Amino acid sequence: MMAVDLGIAIVEPRQGQCVLIGSMKANWFRRAWAGLSPLAGLLLLCLLWSLGSMRSDLLPTPTLNLMPPMERRALPFAMLAVAAAVFAVARGAKRPRARGAGAAVLIGLGLFVAPAELALAAHGWTSELTRVALFSLAPLFAVVFEPYTGRGAGPQSRSGLLSALVAVAGTLLVFPVGIPGSIESGGAFCAVILAAACVAAANCGGVKMAHDLPGNSIASLAVIAGGTAATGFAAQSALTEQMVWKWNTIAPELAWSAAVELPALLLLFWLMRRMSATRMTTRFVLAPLMTILIGFMLQRPAIEPRTWLGLFLMTAGAVGILLAPEEEPEAGSSLLKLNRK
C-alpha cells in the first residue's frame, strides 16, 4: 500500500507539493537574476563607455567638438541630476541629512570632478593611452580601500589582489607606458595615478552610502553627486571658456548625452546598491577591452602576440575580480595584509 501511495505521489503530486516546487523554482530564478543582473548592468555600462571611441563617427561632423570641453562634460551630469530628481519626487525618496548631503557632495567631487581635473592637468604631458593604462590601477586601489570604508563587503582574498595585478599587467602590455623623462611628465604621471586612487576611494564611499541610505534614497545621492559635478564643470567652463548656447551645436551633444552618457551614469548609481566598489572599478579594465575588441572587429588589423597576451590577462584579471570571494575584514587588519580564506 505504501508503494502504491508513493507511486501516486510521484505521478500526481499534491497541491501543497506543487506550491512548494513552484516556490523553490521562483526562489532559484530570483537568486539567479539577483546575481546576474548586476553583472549585466556592469557590462552594459562598459559597452556604453566604449562607444565614446566612436563618438566622432556617430555625431554630425560639422557640429563635432564645437561645444567647449567643460560645458560638454557638465551636460550629462546636469541631465543625471534632473532625471534623478524627477525619480526621487515620484517615488517619495527621503532627502539625506546635512551630513549625508555633504558626503554626497564629496562623492560627486571625488568620483567625477577631481579625477577629470587631474587628468586634464596631465593632458599635455601624458598620452591618452598612458592615462587609460594608469586608470587600470583603480581596481587595485579599491581592493585596499574598500574594507576600511565601513561596509566590509569587498573582495578581500588574495585572489582579489592577484586578479587586480593581473589586470594591470595586461593593460600595460596593450597600452605600453613610457618612463617619465622630466619632472613635469613625472608630476603628470603621478597626477593620473592620484586620479585613479581618487575614483576608487569615492566609489568605495558611494557604495557604503548607497547601502546606508533607506529605500529609494539612492536617487537623492545621484541628484547631489550629479548636481555637484555639473556645477563644478559649468563653473569652470564659465571662467575659462566661452560658453555656447546655439541650438544647432547643443542638439547633437544633448542627443549623445541622453542616449549614451546618461544611461551609463544611471547604471553607475544603480550598481552601487548591488555590487562592491572593487567589482565596479573593473569598468576601467573592461571598457578599454571592449573598445579594443570593437576596433578589431571593424578594422581587423594585424595583432601582435604581446597584444593577445595583454588582452587575455585583462580579461582574466577582470573575471577574477568579479568572481573573487567576498570576506569580512578582520578588526585592526593592516591595509597591506589581506585576509586569508
C-alpha positions in Angstrom: 0.0 0.0 0.0 2.8 2.4 0.8 4.4 1.6 -2.6 1.2 2.4 -4.4 0.8 5.7 -2.4 4.4 6.6 -3.3 3.8 6.0 -7.0 0.7 8.1 -6.9 2.6 10.9 -5.1 5.2 10.9 -7.9 2.8 10.9 -10.8 0.2 13.2 -9.3 1.8 15.4 -6.6 -0.5 17.1 -4.1 -1.4 20.8 -4.4 0.9 21.6 -1.5 3.9 19.9 -3.1 3.2 21.7 -6.4 3.2 25.0 -4.5 6.5 24.1 -2.8 8.2 23.1 -6.0 6.9 26.3 -7.7 8.2 28.4 -4.8 11.6 26.7 -5.0 11.8 27.4 -8.7 10.7 31.0 -8.2 13.4 31.5 -5.5 16.0 29.9 -7.7 15.2 32.3 -10.6 15.1 35.2 -8.2 18.5 34.4 -6.8 19.9 33.8 -10.3 18.5 37.2 -11.5 19.9 38.9 -8.4 23.3 37.5 -9.2 23.3 38.1 -13.0 21.6 41.5 -13.2 24.5 43.5 -11.7 26.9 41.8 -14.0 24.8 42.5 -17.0 24.4 46.1 -15.8 28.2 46.5 -15.4 28.8 45.0 -18.9 26.2 47.4 -20.4 27.9 50.3 -18.6 31.3 49.4 -20.0 29.7 49.0 -23.5 28.2 52.5 -23.3 31.6 53.9 -22.2 33.4 52.1 -25.0 31.1 53.8 -27.6 32.9 57.0 -26.7 35.6 56.0 -29.1 33.1 56.1 -32.0 31.6 59.4 -31.0 33.3 61.2 -33.9 31.8 58.7 -36.3 28.3 58.9 -34.9 27.9 62.6 -34.3 27.5 65.0 -37.3 30.9 66.2 -38.3 30.1 69.9 -38.8 29.0 70.3 -35.2 31.5 68.0 -33.6 33.6 69.5 -30.8 32.1 73.0 -31.2 30.9 72.9 -27.7 33.7 73.7 -25.2 35.0 70.6 -23.3 34.0 71.6 -19.8 30.5 72.7 -20.9 30.2 69.3 -22.7 31.2 67.5 -19.6 28.7 69.3 -17.5 25.8 68.4 -19.8 25.3 64.7 -18.9 25.7 65.3 -15.1 23.0 68.1 -15.3 20.7 65.6 -17.1 21.5 63.0 -14.4 20.6 65.4 -11.6 17.3 66.3 -13.3 16.4 62.7 -14.1 17.3 61.5 -10.5 15.3 64.4 -9.0 12.2 63.5 -11.0 12.5 59.9 -9.9 13.1 60.9 -6.3 10.0 63.1 -6.2 7.9 60.5 -8.0 8.9 57.7 -5.5 8.9 59.9 -2.4 12.6 59.4 -1.7 13.8 61.0 1.6 16.3 63.7 1.5 19.6 62.9 3.1 20.5 64.9 6.2 23.2 67.6 6.2 26.0 65.1 6.9 24.7 62.7 4.2 24.4 65.6 1.7 28.0 66.7 2.5 29.2 63.1 1.9 27.3 63.0 -1.4 29.0 66.3 -2.5 32.4 64.7 -1.7 31.4 61.6 -3.7 30.5 63.8 -6.7 33.8 65.7 -6.4 35.9 62.5 -5.9 34.1 60.4 -8.5 33.8 62.9 -11.3 35.3 66.4 -10.8 38.7 65.7 -9.2 39.8 62.8 -11.5 38.8 64.8 -14.6 40.8 67.9 -13.4 43.8 65.7 -12.6 43.7 64.0 -15.9 43.2 67.4 -17.6 46.3 68.8 -15.8 48.3 65.8 -17.1 46.9 66.1 -20.6 49.9 67.9 -22.1 52.5 65.6 -20.5 50.9 62.2 -20.9 49.3 60.4 -23.8 45.7 59.2 -23.8 46.9 55.6 -23.9 49.1 56.2 -20.8 46.1 57.6 -18.9 44.0 54.6 -19.9 46.7 52.2 -18.7 47.2 54.1 -15.4 43.4 54.2 -14.6 43.5 50.3 -14.6 45.1 50.8 -11.2 41.6 51.7 -9.8 40.6 48.1 -9.0 43.9 47.6 -7.2 43.3 50.7 -5.1 39.7 49.6 -4.4 40.8 46.2 -3.2 42.8 48.0 -0.5 40.4 50.8 0.3 37.0 49.1 0.5 37.4 47.2 3.8 38.0 50.5 5.5 35.0 52.4 4.3 32.9 50.6 6.9 30.9 48.3 4.6 33.2 45.4 4.8 32.0 43.6 1.7 34.8 43.9 -0.9 36.9 41.1 -2.3 39.4 40.6 0.5 41.1 37.3 -0.5 44.5 37.1 -2.0 42.9 36.1 -5.3 41.2 39.6 -5.5 44.6 41.3 -5.1 46.2 38.9 -7.6 43.5 39.4 -10.1 43.8 43.2 -9.9 47.6 42.9 -10.5 47.0 40.6 -13.5 44.6 43.1 -15.0 47.1 45.9 -14.6 49.8 43.8 -16.2 47.6 43.0 -19.1 46.7 46.7 -19.6 50.3 47.7 -19.6 51.0 45.1 -22.3 48.3 46.5 -24.5 49.0 50.2 -23.7 52.7 50.4 -23.0 53.6 53.2 -20.6 56.9 55.0 -21.0 59.0 56.1 -18.1 58.7 59.9 -17.5 61.6 61.8 -18.8 61.2 65.1 -17.0 59.9 66.5 -13.7 56.8 67.8 -15.4 56.0 64.5 -17.1 56.7 62.7 -13.8 54.3 65.0 -12.0 51.6 64.4 -14.6 52.2 60.6 -14.3 51.6 60.8 -10.5 48.6 63.0 -11.1 46.9 60.3 -13.2 47.7 57.7 -10.6 46.2 60.0 -7.9 43.1 60.4 -10.1 42.7 56.6 -10.2 43.0 56.4 -6.4 40.5 59.2 -6.1 38.0 57.4 -8.2 38.5 54.2 -6.2 38.1 55.9 -2.9 35.0 57.8 -4.0 33.5 54.7 -5.4 34.0 52.9 -2.1 32.4 55.8 -0.3 29.4 55.8 -2.7 28.8 52.1 -2.3 28.9 52.5 1.5 26.5 55.4 1.4 24.2 53.6 -1.0 23.8 50.7 1.4 23.3 53.0 4.4 20.5 55.1 2.7 17.0 53.8 3.1 14.7 52.7 0.3 14.9 54.8 -2.9 17.2 57.5 -1.4 19.9 56.4 -3.8 18.2 58.8 -6.2 19.0 61.6 -3.7 22.6 60.6 -3.8 22.6 60.8 -7.6 20.9 64.2 -7.5 23.5 65.7 -5.2 26.5 64.0 -6.8 25.4 64.7 -10.3 24.5 68.3 -9.5 27.9 68.8 -7.8 29.7 67.5 -10.9 27.5 69.6 -13.3 28.1 72.7 -11.2 31.8 72.2 -11.0 32.3 71.7 -14.7 29.9 74.5 -15.6 31.6 76.9 -13.3 35.0 76.1 -14.8 33.6 76.5 -18.3 32.2 79.9 -17.4 35.5 81.0 -16.0 37.9 79.6 -18.7 35.8 79.0 -21.8 33.3 80.9 -24.0 30.1 79.0 -23.4 28.0 78.1 -26.4 24.2 78.3 -26.4 23.4 77.7 -30.1 20.8 75.0 -30.6 22.5 73.5 -33.7 25.6 73.0 -31.6 24.0 71.8 -28.4 21.4 69.5 -30.0 23.8 66.7 -31.1 25.5 66.8 -27.7 22.1 66.6 -26.0 21.2 63.6 -28.1 24.5 61.8 -27.4 24.3 62.5 -23.6 20.7 61.3 -23.5 21.4 58.1 -25.5 24.8 57.1 -24.1 26.2 59.0 -21.2 23.0 59.5 -19.1 22.1 55.7 -19.2 25.7 54.9 -18.2 25.6 57.3 -15.2 22.2 55.9 -14.1 23.7 52.4 -14.3 26.7 53.5 -12.2 24.4 54.6 -9.3 22.1 51.6 -9.7 25.1 49.3 -9.3 26.2 51.0 -6.0 23.5 49.0 -4.2 24.2 45.7 -6.0 27.9 45.4 -6.4 31.1 46.1 -4.4 33.2 49.0 -5.3 36.1 46.7 -6.3 33.9 44.9 -8.8 32.5 48.2 -10.1 36.0 49.6 -10.8 36.6 46.7 -13.2 34.9 49.1 -15.7 38.3 50.8 -16.1 39.6 47.5 -17.4 36.5 46.2 -19.2 35.6 49.4 -21.1 39.1 49.7 -22.8 38.9 46.0 -23.5 35.6 46.4 -25.3 36.8 49.4 -27.2 39.8 47.4 -28.5 37.6 44.4 -29.4 35.1 46.6 -31.3 38.1 48.2 -33.1 39.4 44.8 -34.1 36.0 43.7 -35.4 35.6 46.9 -37.5 39.2 47.3 -38.8 40.7 43.7 -38.5 44.3 44.8 -38.1 47.3 42.5 -37.6 47.6 41.7 -33.9 50.9 41.1 -32.2 51.4 38.2 -29.7 52.1 40.7 -27.0 48.7 42.4 -27.6 46.9 39.0 -27.5 48.7 38.2 -24.2 47.7 41.6 -22.8 44.0 41.1 -23.8 44.0 37.7 -22.2 45.4 39.0 -19.0 43.0 41.9 -18.9 40.1 39.5 -19.3 41.4 37.0 -16.8 42.1 39.8 -14.2 38.6 41.3 -14.6 36.9 38.0 -14.4 39.0 37.1 -11.3 37.9 40.3 -9.6 34.3 39.7 -10.4 34.4 36.1 -9.1 36.7 36.7 -6.1 35.0 35.7 -2.8 33.8 38.4 -0.5 35.0 38.2 3.1 34.5 40.2 6.2 37.7 42.1 7.1 39.2 41.4 10.5 39.3 44.2 13.0 42.5 46.1 13.1 43.8 44.4 9.9 46.6 46.2 8.0 46.0 47.9 4.7 48.7 45.7 3.1 47.6 42.4 4.8 44.7 40.8 3.1 42.6 38.2 4.9 43.1 34.6 4.1 40.2 32.4 3.2 
